[in-house]
């Protein structure tokens, strides 16, 4: 009996360790996708609680419902459940408008929640004060979803609220490769369809002349990041220093229903209401559209790289 108990304990411990390992991988993927911004004074002459030591990626708020606080120690903690947001702690100094842009300052994955720390890119006016605002967005999932590290379900929900700036934003990826050697780096231009030699030391103007304008461009101090489909170029003091290969871009899935306002479930988890645009990695998914008083609409959808998927759910009573 004791042997059986010890065996079960060991099995449970192994399962817990495996689940935690998948959550850690998901957390690392989040940090890679959003290129987390480092906050703190002292570097490049910056000081104060809003000081940025290293600027990462930028996300844009897709819908209203989140709140921010001017005081970092009293930041607004927003909980997102079943498509709705509420402030569960901190100050509600300012309602955040759709389209507002933020740096991601932290990415954490718990047993049932994904948390993103946010700092507004610019000062926001609220009442008698104008300053940058702080908040967290806490997205709640089933424990099974996060234990399995189901990145498709996570991004399908998070992207309904916060979308990486620019089109063709990078999907979850492996850690970036080391900087290229001084030799030329052959890549394919997004528009010309021909091989282009990117060499360390190229200027921004030389890169744009060869590849066209990037889909996203952000910088801080003497550093600049230029994002093209499939890659992100890093420049320091105006010169190209490295090329980071991005993973495959997410595929847009547009879902309409007749009538509108139905709930959309992806592999059993609520993700949005119609009309909706989900952005998912390539793969197979079960999409269910539900509305009270109507029969459920179900489809098995296979998402192919580079495709666009449009679904029209005609609900019947």
Buried (B, 14 or more C-beta within 10 A) or exposed (E): EEEEEEEEEEEEEEEEEEBEEBBEBBBBBBBBBBBBBEBEBEEEEBEEEBBBBBBBBBBBBBBEBBBBBBBBEEBBBBBBEEBEBEBEEBBEBBBBEEEBBBBBBBBBBBEBBBBBBBBBBEEBEBEEEEBBBBBBBBBBBEEEBBBBBBBBBBBBBBBBBBBBBBEBBBBBBEEBEEEBEEEEBEBBBBEEEEEBEBEBEBEBEBBEEBBEEBBBBBEBBEBBBBBBBBBBBBBEEEBBBBBBEBBBBBBBBBBBBEEEEBBBBBBEBBBBBBEBBBBBBBEEBEBBBBBEEBEEBEEEBEBEEEEEBEBEBEBEE
